[in-house]
Amino acid sequence: MRKQLLAGGFALSAFLIALFSFGQNPSPTERPTASPTPMLVSTSTPTPTPTLTATISPSDVGTVSVPSTLGASPGVSPSPSATPIAVQAAALGESDLGWSEKGAPVFRLDQAVVTALAQNPTVLQALEEIRRTKGVIISIRAEALPQIGPSFTWDWTDPNLRENTTSFTTFGGGPTPAPGTGIGGIKNLRSDITYNVKVTGSQLVFNYSTFRAIRGTFFQRDSAYFALRNTVDQTIANVKTQFYQVIVNRELIVVQEESVNLLESQLKDQQNRFEAGTVPRFNVLQAQVQLYNQIPQLIAARNAYRISVLQLAKTLGLDFNPARGNAAPLRAVGHITYIPRKIDLLAAIEEGKRNRPFLKQARANVLNAIEQVHVAIGSWLPTVNTNGGGEWLSSEFNSSFGDVSKGWLTTVTGSWPIWDSGMAWGKIKQQRALLSESEISYDDDVRQVELEIQQAVSNLAQNQESIQATEKNLETAAEAVRLAKARLDAGAGTQLDVLNAQVQLTTAQSTNLQALFGYNSSLAELNRVTGMQSTYTEQFDSIAPHATKRSTYYTGSDVDARGRPKRNAGFQTTTTTTTVSEQPSSK
């Protein structure tokens, strides 16, 4: 009897539920269909379709505006949008981003890189440093070249002063000569005006320190050029990373908006069910709490996007325009792609050693330190100078230019510090210590390049594995949301299942976008540490010194800090090890 009552109660309940469902508008979730998973990267550019987005501005933190279309169908739970996230991000407007991008200059990745190379302050400073080193070369080279210059002196002496100096009396007194006369009344015939004109030239004949200092300035110039190339590579990597950050932050806004939209629709659905008396008020409160917890994440995503745009504008060297007010300084156009790249670690390390301007700059510093040692050695050697020229001297009795005396003069001077109490030796020891320091720094720079390449390859592998893992998780999370909504509509699931599934989907989408950003930024860093940014730096080849293209700056693994072949190169060690392993055993 009890079993019959239970069966009758279940039948009556099913009949009432069916009657209530037929009395409402049809819902797309009544017949669950597989909806496509939103793609994060799209190689095509389809026409964006209108999507329902919540209009939540930074000033409306405590309010939520539900789209009117959701109110027309109380029982509708919209399915995930089929539009790719990259396309939706490109269609975001002022209300979605928190500022207007209308009229802002549009930059693609290559345009941003070219603009940064032309306007970035760090690159401009490196260019000025090259000009400064060229000035140093000219000034030091001038010490060894002839120097010619005229000199002129002109004197006038008052006749009274000359009279007082030439006519005097003894203690015994005597007649005072008349003005203009000298001793004994003889008239003073010296001219009041005298002048002297010289044109002389000087030439350094021998100074070992000067000659080696001139050679050292050329290495300083080469060091400044390689510093520029290193700055260029770093700037390109920074622009790429910041550009990718802007793109991923814009797409994260779409992810957060989709989550807010779904939570809004879930709240509206629970409110309608509560008004119909099918769910308790707890379900409505739970949906409200979940929605209000998600809104701050959307606001934070918008702020992160705006900050990343401002940072990119600063790197590009764009000045603040007061006329734009709170509008965007630029708009970055593009999308993040995933192109798998297989990296040979050993080949990458060797490529980095040979290409990195960082190592070539260290090599130039070592060569310059060698020259400074020779400059100090020159303190022990003699110095020889010669001077010569012509002189025009005025007559003592006539200031006319026709009565000048003229002739040639030559002077040769030399000096040799035989004993300086150890001053030269002290300079030599200082420069040799600095040379050793520069060689040690070069060896450490080599290890730094090896470390950076290994880190970049490891980060690249990590992000590549993360992308592969998150792409599979995206499909699973999207299917979980669809099933949770279908179960809730059918009365077999709970609201908590839908909310948890939506949180997991949002987390999966955010993690996948961050993995894409990490992969592309790691790839940009790998290109930097291996010196593979030449496609953008060719415009600086016109200012490259000819010496920088010689084998002097070959920095492979088989040479030392001075460019001399190593005796214990890595490949020789490997060959020796292989030879030893091939020897037969003594047993």
RODO-2510 file (C-alpha; in nm, 4 decimals, decimal comma):
residues 587
     n   res          X          Y          Z
     1     m     0,0000     0,0000     0,0000
     2     r     0,2865     0,2381     0,0869
     3     k     0,4564     0,1683    -0,2466
     4     q     0,1377     0,2552    -0,4349
     5     l     0,1087     0,5881    -0,2497
     6     l     0,4686     0,6774    -0,3301
     7     a     0,4234     0,5915    -0,6961
     8     g     0,1094     0,8032    -0,7123
     9     g     0,2890     1,0962    -0,5514
    10     f     0,5747     1,0788    -0,8029
    11     a     0,3263     1,0633    -1,0921
    12     l     0,1370     1,3663    -0,9629
    13     s     0,4589     1,5622    -0,9182
    14     a     0,5753     1,4817    -1,2721
    15     f     0,2389     1,5904    -1,4106
    16     l     0,2546     1,9277    -1,2300
    17     i     0,6119     1,9932    -1,3435
    18     a     0,5226     1,9139    -1,7039
    19     l     0,2153     2,1367    -1,6857
    20     f     0,4231     2,4251    -1,5480
    21     s     0,6915     2,3872    -1,8128
    22     f     0,4401     2,3824    -2,0994
    23     g     0,2951     2,7081    -1,9697
    24     q     0,6246     2,8977    -2,0194
    25     n     0,7994     3,0211    -2,3342
    26     p     1,0179     2,7640    -2,5098
    27     s     1,3824     2,7672    -2,3979
    28     p     1,6882     2,6705    -2,6009
    29     t     1,8029     2,4586    -2,3100
    30     e     1,4957     2,2316    -2,3259
    31     r     1,6692     2,0394    -2,6047
    32     p     2,0403     2,0559    -2,5220
    33     t     2,2599     2,0772    -2,8294
    34     a     2,6372     2,0801    -2,8471
    35     s     2,7503     2,4414    -2,8769
    36     p     3,0924     2,5224    -3,0179
    37     t     3,3665     2,6148    -2,7730
    38     p     3,4899     2,9771    -2,8045
    39     m     3,8265     2,9823    -2,9801
    40     l     4,1019     3,1961    -2,8307
    41     v     4,3014     3,2328    -3,1534
    42     s     4,1550     3,2737    -3,4985
    43     t     4,3472     3,2862    -3,8235
    44     s     4,0484     3,4319    -4,0092
    45     t     3,8612     3,7561    -3,9422
    46     p     3,4871     3,6773    -3,9514
    47     t     3,2318     3,9542    -3,9197
    48     p     3,1583     4,0071    -3,5496
    49     t     2,8003     3,9330    -3,4472
    50     p     2,6175     4,1368    -3,1816
    51     t     2,6595     3,9874    -2,8355
    52     l     2,4850     4,0590    -2,5105
    53     t     2,7228     4,2373    -2,2750
    54     a     2,6640     4,3872    -1,9355
    55     t     2,7126     4,7637    -1,9229
    56     i     2,9135     4,8010    -1,6032
    57     s     3,1178     5,1182    -1,5819
    58     p     3,3761     5,1947    -1,3122
    59     s     3,1354     5,4456    -1,1595
    60     d     2,8563     5,1869    -1,1351
    61     v     3,0303     4,9393    -0,9124
    62     g     2,7233     4,8520    -0,7088
    63     t     2,4736     4,8266    -0,9964
    64     v     2,4151     4,5595    -1,2560
    65     s     2,2164     4,6330    -1,5742
    66     v     2,0539     4,3235    -1,7180
    67     p     2,0003     4,3282    -2,0973
    68     s     1,6346     4,3708    -2,1942
    69     t     1,6377     4,0615    -2,4115
    70     l     1,6908     3,8453    -2,1057
    71     g     1,3844     3,9888    -1,9397
    72     a     1,1642     3,8945    -2,2360
    73     s     1,2378     3,5248    -2,1901
    74     p     1,2499     3,4514    -1,8168
    75     g     1,3512     3,0901    -1,8482
    76     v     1,6294     3,1330    -2,1058
    77     s     1,9912     3,0377    -2,0243
    78     p     2,2048     3,1576    -2,3179
    79     s     2,4661     2,9226    -2,4564
    80     p     2,8331     3,0241    -2,4866
    81     s     2,9024     3,2566    -2,7780
    82     a     3,0493     3,1001    -3,0886
    83     t     3,2431     3,4154    -3,1737
    84     p     3,6208     3,3815    -3,1090
    85     i     3,7486     3,5765    -2,8124
    86     a     3,9972     3,7674    -3,0279
    87     v     3,7178     3,8933    -3,2540
    88     q     3,5018     3,9881    -2,9576
    89     a     3,7959     4,1748    -2,8029
    90     a     3,8439     4,3757    -3,1223
    91     a     3,4765     4,4788    -3,1096
    92     l     3,4865     4,6141    -2,7527
    93     g     3,3644     4,9703    -2,7186
    94     e     3,4051     5,2605    -2,4790
    95     s     3,1636     5,1148    -2,2216
    96     d     3,3568     4,7870    -2,2208
    97     l     3,7070     4,9377    -2,1907
    98     g     3,6404     5,2320    -1,9600
    99     w     3,7743     5,4901    -2,2076
   100     s     3,7355     5,5888    -2,5692
   101     e     3,9722     5,4705    -2,8413
   102     k     3,8095     5,6790    -3,1130
   103     g     4,0720     5,8742    -3,3078
   104     a     4,3627     5,7045    -3,1293
   105     p     4,6568     5,6016    -3,3519
   106     v     4,6408     5,2348    -3,4481
   107     f     4,9542     5,0245    -3,4053
   108     r     5,0247     4,6740    -3,5205
   109     l     5,3191     4,4866    -3,3782
   110     d     5,5647     4,5739    -3,6559
   111     q     5,4553     4,9386    -3,6529
   112     a     5,5003     4,9545    -3,2767
   113     v     5,8528     4,8122    -3,3028
   114     v     5,9567     5,0573    -3,5754
   115     t     5,8118     5,3492    -3,3782
   116     a     5,9977     5,2451    -3,0638
   117     l     6,3281     5,2185    -3,2521
   118     a     6,2779     5,5734    -3,3798
   119     q     6,1487     5,7378    -3,0605
   120     n     6,2442     5,5291    -2,7578
   121     p     6,4656     5,7402    -2,5258
   122     t     6,7001     5,4507    -2,4481
   123     v     6,7733     5,3960    -2,8171
   124     l     6,8249     5,7684    -2,8742
   125     q     7,0680     5,7839    -2,5819
   126     a     7,2651     5,4926    -2,7271
   127     l     7,2882     5,6776    -3,0597
   128     e     7,4190     5,9872    -2,8838
   129     e     7,6775     5,7747    -2,7057
   130     i     7,8114     5,6657    -3,0452
   131     r     7,8422     6,0295    -3,1472
   132     r     8,0238     6,1041    -2,8223
   133     t     8,2795     5,8291    -2,8806
   134     k     8,3404     5,9612    -3,2302
   135     g     8,4212     6,2967    -3,0725
   136     v     8,6649     6,1253    -2,8373
   137     i     8,8395     5,9690    -3,1370
   138     i     8,8769     6,3065    -3,3050
   139     s     9,0102     6,4813    -2,9942
   140     i     9,2702     6,2155    -2,9082
   141     r     9,3742     6,1674    -3,2701
   142     a     9,4389     6,5421    -3,2923
   143     e     9,7220     6,5025    -3,0424
   144     a     9,9225     6,3111    -3,3027
   145     l     9,8419     6,5424    -3,5964
   146     p    10,0029     6,8790    -3,6835
   147     q     9,8697     7,1839    -3,5041
   148     i     9,9258     7,5231    -3,6663
   149     g     9,8288     7,8599    -3,5253
   150     p     9,9356     8,2294    -3,5380
   151     s    10,0231     8,4447    -3,2386
   152     f    10,0443     8,8254    -3,2207
   153     t    10,1725     9,0717    -2,9598
   154     w    10,1519     9,4521    -2,9748
   155     d    10,3045     9,6899    -2,7148
   156     w    10,2913    10,0662    -2,6727
   157     t    10,5023    10,2586    -2,4187
   158     d    10,4353    10,6181    -2,3140
   159     p    10,7351    10,8456    -2,4098
   160     n    10,7326    11,0021    -2,0643
   161     l    10,7661    10,6583    -1,9113
   162     r    11,0504    10,5823    -2,1477
   163     e    11,2142    10,9206    -2,0597
   164     n    11,1945    10,8497    -1,6890
   165     t    11,3540    10,5159    -1,7390
   166     t    11,6397    10,6424    -1,9575
   167     s    11,7318    10,9846    -1,8002
   168     f    11,8364    10,9984    -1,4370
   169     t    12,0587    11,2102    -1,2167
   170     t    12,3251    11,1296    -0,9642
   171     f    12,3153    11,2160    -0,5978
   172     g    12,5258    11,5185    -0,6741
   173     g    12,2518    11,6670    -0,8893
   174     g    12,2893    11,8182    -1,2326
   175     p    12,0971    11,9700    -1,5151
   176     t    11,7686    11,7994    -1,6081
   177     p    11,7551    11,7042    -1,9761
   178     a    11,4780    11,8460    -2,1895
   179     p    11,1707    11,6345    -2,2591
   180     g    11,2273    11,3756    -2,5285
   181     t    11,5992    11,3555    -2,4692
   182     g    11,8047    11,0845    -2,3089
   183     i    12,1349    11,0864    -2,1265
   184     g    12,3533    11,3801    -2,2172
   185     g    12,0624    11,5479    -2,3945
   186     i    12,0636    11,3016    -2,6807
   187     k    11,7187    11,2513    -2,8322
   188     n    11,5592    10,9050    -2,7663
   189     l    11,5008    10,7471    -3,1079
   190     r    11,3284    10,4233    -2,9939
   191     s    10,9795    10,3678    -3,1262
   192     d    10,6910    10,3774    -2,8817
   193     i    10,5200    10,0851    -3,0591
   194     t    10,6573     9,7332    -3,0921
   195     y    10,4859     9,4216    -3,2284
   196     n    10,5653     9,0621    -3,3007
   197     v    10,3818     8,8132    -3,5304
   198     k    10,4435     8,4381    -3,5270
   199     v    10,2965     8,1487    -3,7252
   200     t    10,4138     7,8234    -3,5719
   201     g    10,3262     7,4602    -3,6064
   202     s    10,3860     7,1646    -3,3765
   203     q    10,4055     6,7974    -3,4579
   204     l    10,4296     6,4994    -3,2251
   205     v    10,7158     6,2842    -3,3513
   206     f    10,6975     5,9985    -3,1052
   207     n    10,4777     5,9214    -2,8057
   208     y    10,3888     5,5560    -2,7550
   209     s    10,1062     5,6339    -2,5122
   210     t     9,9297     5,8655    -2,7558
   211     f     9,9430     5,6179    -3,0426
   212     r     9,7981     5,3355    -2,8294
   213     a     9,5357     5,5679    -2,6807
   214     i     9,4160     5,6465    -3,0325
   215     r     9,3819     5,2761    -3,1010
   216     g     9,1860     5,2343    -2,7779
   217     t     8,9317     5,4979    -2,8807
   218     f     8,8320     5,2881    -3,1798
   219     f     8,7442     5,0018    -2,9454
   220     q     8,5423     5,2470    -2,7354
   221     r     8,3509     5,3424    -3,0481
   222     d     8,2876     4,9760    -3,1296
   223     s     8,1707     4,9164    -2,7723
   224     a     7,9213     5,2013    -2,8043
   225     y     7,7902     5,0556    -3,1302
   226     f     7,7396     4,7104    -2,9781
   227     a     7,5718     4,8746    -2,6786
   228     l     7,3294     5,0298    -2,9262
   229     r     7,2577     4,6927    -3,0842
   230     n     7,2038     4,5413    -2,7413
   231     t     6,9671     4,8255    -2,6514
   232     v     6,7801     4,7735    -2,9762
   233     d     6,7341     4,4027    -2,9056
   234     q     6,6114     4,4777    -2,5535
   235     t     6,3715     4,7436    -2,6813
   236     i     6,2252     4,5069    -2,9402
   237     a     6,1705     4,2399    -2,6761
   238     n     6,0073     4,4925    -2,4420
   239     v     5,7753     4,6216    -2,7135
   240     k     5,6705     4,2697    -2,8096
   241     t     5,6057     4,1699    -2,4495
   242     q     5,4082     4,4848    -2,3715
   243     f     5,2150     4,4565    -2,6988
   244     y     5,1197     4,0974    -2,6182
   245     q     5,0211     4,2092    -2,2674
   246     v     4,7828     4,4671    -2,4128
   247     i     4,6248     4,2075    -2,6414
   248     v     4,5816     3,9466    -2,3687
   249     n     4,4434     4,2025    -2,1226
   250     r     4,1862     4,3086    -2,3809
   251     e     4,0816     3,9462    -2,4348
   252     l     4,0649     3,8891    -2,0584
   253     i     3,7996     4,1619    -2,0500
   254     v     3,5915     3,9489    -2,2873
   255     v     3,6380     3,6452    -2,0619
   256     q     3,5252     3,8382    -1,7549
   257     e     3,2312     3,9946    -1,9409
   258     e     3,1124     3,6540    -2,0601
   259     s     3,1297     3,5285    -1,7033
   260     v     2,9348     3,8299    -1,5765
   261     n     2,6752     3,7884    -1,8521
   262     l     2,6192     3,4247    -1,7657
   263     l     2,5923     3,5032    -1,3960
   264     e     2,3428     3,7810    -1,4751
   265     s     2,1282     3,5426    -1,6749
   266     q     2,1587     3,2847    -1,3973
   267     l     2,0443     3,5424    -1,1418
   268     k     1,7493     3,6407    -1,3590
   269     d     1,6550     3,2756    -1,4087
   270     q     1,6639     3,2086    -1,0344
   271     q     1,4550     3,5198    -0,9662
   272     n     1,1914     3,3979    -1,2101
   273     r     1,1939     3,0522    -1,0568
   274     f     1,1670     3,2009    -0,7080
   275     e     0,8664     3,4086    -0,8127
   276     a     0,7093     3,0915    -0,9523
   277     g     0,7738     2,9177    -0,6202
   278     t     0,9938     2,6395    -0,7530
   279     v     1,3229     2,7375    -0,5800
   280     p     1,3992     2,8881    -0,2377
   281     r     1,5246     3,2417    -0,1870
   282     f     1,8664     3,0968    -0,0971
   283     n     1,9245     3,0233    -0,4665
   284     v     1,8625     3,3877    -0,5546
   285     l     2,0984     3,5119    -0,2830
   286     q     2,3657     3,2653    -0,3912
   287     a     2,3422     3,3851    -0,7531
   288     q     2,3658     3,7489    -0,6402
   289     v     2,6753     3,6823    -0,4278
   290     q     2,8474     3,5006    -0,7139
   291     l     2,7648     3,7835    -0,9552
   292     y     2,8860     4,0589    -0,7228
   293     n     3,2068     3,8651    -0,6605
   294     q     3,2704     3,8511    -1,0351
   295     i     3,2111     4,2211    -1,1075
   296     p     3,5317     4,3443    -0,9312
   297     q     3,7339     4,1036    -1,1451
   298     l     3,5864     4,2627    -1,4569
   299     i     3,6708     4,6093    -1,3266
   300     a     4,0263     4,4967    -1,2476
   301     a     4,0609     4,3493    -1,5987
   302     r     3,9617     4,6832    -1,7534
   303     n     4,2076     4,8727    -1,5357
   304     a     4,4874     4,6265    -1,6199
   305     y     4,4180     4,6834    -1,9899
   306     r     4,4343     5,0621    -1,9558
   307     i     4,7584     5,0484    -1,7552
   308     s     4,9217     4,8169    -2,0102
   309     v     4,8269     5,0558    -2,2934
   310     l     4,9832     5,3492    -2,1067
   311     q     5,3020     5,1513    -2,0467
   312     l     5,3247     5,0622    -2,4150
   313     a     5,2749     5,4275    -2,5123
   314     k     5,5628     5,5250    -2,2841
   315     t     5,7912     5,2621    -2,4381
   316     l     5,7018     5,3864    -2,7876
   317     g     5,8004     5,7405    -2,6862
   318     l     5,4508     5,8875    -2,7325
   319     d     5,3994     6,2164    -2,5501
   320     f     5,0864     6,2864    -2,3492
   321     n     4,8373     6,4917    -2,5454
   322     p     4,6197     6,7072    -2,3158
   323     a     4,3582     6,7328    -2,5894
   324     r     4,2716     6,3629    -2,5623
   325     g     4,1911     6,3875    -2,1909
   326     n     4,1075     6,0441    -2,0547
   327     a     4,0972     5,8826    -2,3995
   328     a     4,3357     5,6085    -2,5067
   329     p     4,6798     5,7192    -2,6353
   330     l     4,6834     5,4346    -2,8895
   331     r     4,5063     5,1207    -2,9986
   332     a     4,6937     4,7943    -3,0405
   333     v     4,5533     4,5753    -3,3177
   334     g     4,6415     4,2101    -3,3445
   335     h     4,5916     3,8744    -3,1794
   336     i     4,8116     3,6232    -3,0040
   337     t     4,8903     3,3141    -3,2050
   338     y     5,0439     2,9841    -3,1076
   339     i     5,3066     2,8587    -3,3502
   340     p     5,4974     2,5613    -3,2060
   341     r     5,8719     2,6012    -3,2363
   342     k     6,1260     2,3271    -3,1824
   343     i     6,4432     2,4509    -3,0175
   344     d     6,7819     2,2807    -3,0212
   345     l     6,9373     2,3968    -2,6953
   346     l     7,3023     2,3416    -2,7925
   347     a     7,2573     2,5156    -3,1262
   348     a     7,0700     2,8024    -2,9582
   349     i     7,3484     2,8545    -2,7049
   350     e     7,6159     2,8615    -2,9740
   351     e     7,4039     3,0948    -3,1871
   352     g     7,3576     3,3253    -2,8922
   353     k     7,7295     3,3402    -2,8202
   354     r     7,8090     3,4304    -3,1782
   355     n     7,5298     3,6832    -3,2296
   356     r     7,4782     3,8601    -2,8969
   357     p     7,5945     4,2244    -2,9104
   358     f     7,6271     4,1942    -2,5336
   359     l     7,9318     3,9672    -2,5723
   360     k     8,0780     4,1706    -2,8569
   361     q     8,0587     4,4791    -2,6382
   362     a     8,2452     4,2918    -2,3650
   363     r     8,5081     4,1880    -2,6234
   364     a     8,5555     4,5529    -2,7236
   365     n     8,6020     4,6453    -2,3570
   366     v     8,8710     4,3789    -2,3221
   367     l     9,0572     4,5036    -2,6309
   368     n     9,0345     4,8594    -2,5038
   369     a     9,1767     4,7488    -2,1682
   370     i     9,4715     4,5928    -2,3524
   371     e     9,5431     4,9255    -2,5191
   372     q     9,5246     5,1057    -2,1851
   373     v     9,7971     4,8751    -2,0554
   374     h    10,0171     4,9840    -2,3473
   375     v     9,9293     5,3469    -2,2733
   376     a    10,0690     5,2973    -1,9234
   377     i    10,3798     5,1259    -2,0642
   378     g    10,4377     5,4363    -2,2757
   379     s    10,5210     5,6273    -1,9576
   380     w    10,8606     5,4512    -1,9647
   381     l    10,9381     5,5577    -2,3225
   382     p    11,0634     5,8954    -2,4533
   383     t    10,8521     6,1682    -2,6058
   384     v    10,9759     6,3763    -2,9021
   385     n    10,8076     6,6938    -3,0331
   386     t    10,9062     6,9426    -3,3003
   387     n    10,7980     7,3030    -3,3511
   388     g    10,8630     7,5335    -3,6451
   389     g    10,7342     7,8405    -3,8203
   390     g    10,7971     8,2006    -3,9195
   391     e    10,8319     8,5216    -3,7138
   392     w    10,7867     8,8878    -3,8042
   393     l    10,9478     9,1335    -3,5536
   394     s    10,9055     9,5111    -3,5690
   395     s    11,2044     9,7504    -3,5733
   396     e    11,3118     9,9219    -3,2512
   397     f    11,3221    10,2620    -3,4191
   398     n    11,0335    10,2423    -3,6638
   399     s    10,6884    10,0845    -3,6378
   400     s    10,6375    10,0660    -4,0128
   401     f    10,5520     9,7229    -4,1555
   402     g    10,8179     9,7775    -4,4219
   403     d    11,0992     9,7696    -4,1640
   404     v    11,0083     9,4428    -3,9931
   405     s    11,2600     9,1651    -3,9419
   406     k    11,1438     8,8204    -4,0506
   407     g    11,2822     8,4712    -4,0456
   408     w    11,2267     8,1037    -3,9683
   409     l    11,2599     7,9139    -3,6417
   410     t    11,2677     7,5459    -3,5565
   411     t    11,2659     7,3678    -3,2216
   412     v    11,2981     7,0009    -3,1401
   413     t    11,2267     6,8905    -2,7826
   414     g    11,2520     6,5512    -2,6221
   415     s    11,2038     6,4039    -2,2771
   416     w    11,2635     6,0632    -2,1228
   417     p    11,1638     5,9896    -1,7626
   418     i    11,4599     5,7805    -1,6495
   419     w    11,3529     5,7726    -1,2845
   420     d    10,9985     5,8515    -1,1654
   421     s    11,0011     5,6693    -0,8285
   422     g    10,7744     5,3920    -0,9561
   423     m    10,4922     5,6096    -1,0943
   424     a    10,4880     5,4391    -1,4352
   425     w    10,5052     5,0923    -1,2813
   426     g    10,2085     5,1749    -1,0576
   427     k    10,0039     5,2792    -1,3625
   428     i    10,0966     4,9583    -1,5430
   429     k     9,9874     4,7428    -1,2488
   430     q     9,6557     4,9284    -1,2300
   431     q     9,5809     4,8790    -1,5983
   432     r     9,6792     4,5123    -1,5887
   433     a     9,4395     4,4588    -1,2985
   434     l     9,1637     4,6332    -1,4944
   435     l     9,2405     4,4104    -1,7922
   436     s     9,2054     4,1004    -1,5748
   437     e     8,8753     4,2338    -1,4426
   438     s     8,7436     4,2864    -1,7944
   439     e     8,8448     3,9331    -1,8943
   440     i     8,6731     3,7898    -1,5882
   441     s     8,3636     3,9957    -1,6729
   442     y     8,3677     3,8586    -2,0270
   443     d     8,3787     3,4994    -1,9019
   444     d     8,0916     3,5754    -1,6641
   445     d     7,8969     3,7390    -1,9498
   446     v     7,9370     3,4180    -2,1492
   447     r     7,7851     3,2230    -1,8619
   448     q     7,5105     3,4837    -1,8363
   449     v     7,4231     3,4342    -2,2027
   450     e     7,4151     3,0573    -2,1513
   451     l     7,1881     3,1007    -1,8493
   452     e     6,9490     3,3372    -2,0266
   453     i     6,9153     3,1021    -2,3242
   454     q     6,8504     2,8010    -2,1015
   455     q     6,5915     2,9956    -1,9027
   456     a     6,4184     3,1148    -2,2193
   457     v     6,4058     2,7623    -2,3631
   458     s     6,2736     2,6239    -2,0342
   459     n     6,0053     2,8938    -2,0097
   460     l     5,9109     2,8324    -2,3711
   461     a     5,8687     2,4605    -2,3052
   462     q     5,6640     2,5274    -1,9919
   463     n     5,4242     2,7636    -2,1693
   464     q     5,3967     2,5276    -2,4654
   465     e     5,2931     2,2454    -2,2341
   466     s     5,0533     2,4797    -2,0537
   467     i     4,8856     2,5741    -2,3822
   468     q     4,8389     2,2123    -2,4791
   469     a     4,6947     2,1307    -2,1366
   470     t     4,4618     2,4319    -2,1196
   471     e     4,3283     2,3807    -2,4727
   472     k     4,2019     2,0368    -2,3709
   473     n     4,0685     2,1803    -2,0455
   474     l     3,8769     2,4507    -2,2343
   475     e     3,6678     2,1946    -2,4176
   476     t     3,6023     2,0027    -2,0975
   477     a     3,5073     2,3157    -1,8996
   478     a     3,2712     2,4397    -2,1724
   479     e     3,1016     2,0999    -2,1903
   480     a     3,0699     2,0950    -1,8100
   481     v     2,8895     2,4318    -1,8156
   482     r     2,6501     2,3103    -2,0836
   483     l     2,5694     1,9889    -1,8967
   484     a     2,5262     2,1702    -1,5649
   485     k     2,2777     2,4122    -1,7215
   486     a     2,0917     2,1303    -1,8921
   487     r     2,0686     1,9336    -1,5680
   488     l     1,9428     2,2426    -1,3855
   489     d     1,6762     2,3075    -1,6475
   490     a     1,5686     1,9448    -1,6298
   491     g     1,5477     1,9552    -1,2500
   492     a     1,8227     1,6987    -1,1997
   493     g     2,1006     1,9433    -1,1038
   494     t     2,1581     2,2298    -0,8650
   495     q     2,2406     2,5919    -0,9096
   496     l     2,5705     2,5405    -0,7305
   497     d     2,6791     2,3006    -1,0046
   498     v     2,6220     2,5689    -1,2699
   499     l     2,8091     2,8345    -1,0730
   500     n     3,1051     2,6071    -1,0062
   501     a     3,1196     2,5019    -1,3701
   502     q     3,1160     2,8665    -1,4831
   503     v     3,3973     2,9541    -1,2417
   504     q     3,6025     2,6666    -1,3779
   505     l     3,5391     2,7787    -1,7366
   506     t     3,6468     3,1354    -1,6594
   507     t     3,9596     3,0055    -1,4882
   508     a     4,0391     2,7791    -1,7841
   509     q     3,9978     3,0626    -2,0354
   510     s     4,2124     3,2994    -1,8287
   511     t     4,4803     3,0353    -1,7805
   512     n     4,4879     2,9613    -2,1523
   513     l     4,5254     3,3295    -2,2392
   514     q     4,8047     3,3683    -1,9850
   515     a     4,9778     3,0612    -2,1304
   516     l     4,9541     3,2117    -2,4795
   517     f     5,0979     3,5382    -2,3514
   518     g     5,3758     3,3541    -2,1693
   519     y     5,4651     3,1535    -2,4787
   520     n     5,4875     3,4563    -2,7066
   521     s     5,6763     3,6660    -2,4519
   522     s     5,9167     3,3752    -2,3930
   523     l     5,9645     3,3492    -2,7684
   524     a     6,0456     3,7211    -2,7866
   525     e     6,2946     3,6772    -2,5032
   526     l     6,4514     3,3776    -2,6791
   527     n     6,4967     3,5858    -2,9940
   528     r     6,6668     3,8525    -2,7842
   529     v     6,9066     3,6268    -2,5963
   530     t     7,0054     3,4453    -2,9161
   531     g     7,0549     3,7705    -3,1098
   532     m     6,7886     3,6891    -3,3695
   533     q     6,6282     4,0365    -3,3860
   534     s     6,8163     4,1424    -3,7005
   535     t     6,4992     4,1904    -3,9066
   536     y     6,4331     4,5136    -3,7194
   537     t     6,7880     4,6351    -3,6639
   538     e     6,9059     4,6494    -4,0237
   539     q     6,8370     5,0226    -4,0295
   540     f     7,1357     5,0718    -3,7978
   541     d     7,3829     4,8976    -4,0279
   542     s     7,4670     5,2271    -4,1958
   543     i     7,6348     5,3532    -3,8783
   544     a     7,8190     5,0290    -3,8057
   545     p     8,1993     5,0750    -3,7978
   546     h     8,3797     4,8616    -4,0521
   547     a     8,5837     4,6955    -3,7784
   548     t     8,2694     4,5525    -3,6159
   549     k     8,2193     4,3225    -3,9153
   550     r     8,5611     4,1602    -3,8899
   551     s     8,6625     3,8429    -3,7142
   552     t     8,7935     4,0563    -3,4279
   553     y     8,4485     4,0340    -3,2720
   554     y     8,3879     3,6665    -3,3264
   555     t     8,2608     3,5417    -2,9882
   556     g     8,2042     3,1710    -3,0437
   557     s     8,2699     2,9006    -2,7871
   558     d     8,6134     2,8216    -2,9314
   559     v     8,7755     3,1589    -2,8478
   560     d     8,8608     3,3326    -2,5208
   561     a     8,8011     3,6869    -2,3999
   562     r     9,0741     3,8273    -2,6289
   563     g     8,9555     3,6296    -2,9322
   564     r     9,2400     3,3770    -2,9176
   565     p     9,1614     3,0088    -2,9836
   566     k     9,1002     2,8077    -2,6714
   567     r     9,3197     2,5112    -2,5941
   568     n     9,0459     2,3229    -2,4101
   569     a     8,7433     2,3949    -2,6270
   570     g     8,4206     2,2135    -2,5489
   571     f     8,4131     2,0110    -2,8701
   572     q     8,7698     1,8914    -2,8082
   573     t     8,6711     1,7665    -2,4630
   574     t     8,3794     1,5769    -2,6115
   575     t     8,6025     1,4183    -2,8737
   576     t     8,8548     1,3139    -2,6110
   577     t     8,5813     1,1601    -2,3969
   578     t     8,4496     0,9627    -2,6913
   579     t     8,7966     0,8377    -2,7775
   580     v     8,8571     0,7208    -2,4231
   581     s     8,5220     0,5400    -2,4107
   582     e     8,6086     0,3486    -2,7267
   583     q     8,9285     0,2019    -2,5803
   584     p     8,9057    -0,1693    -2,4958
   585     s     8,8779    -0,2690    -2,1339
   586     s     9,1910    -0,3938    -1,9554
   587     k     9,0041    -0,6822    -1,8015
***
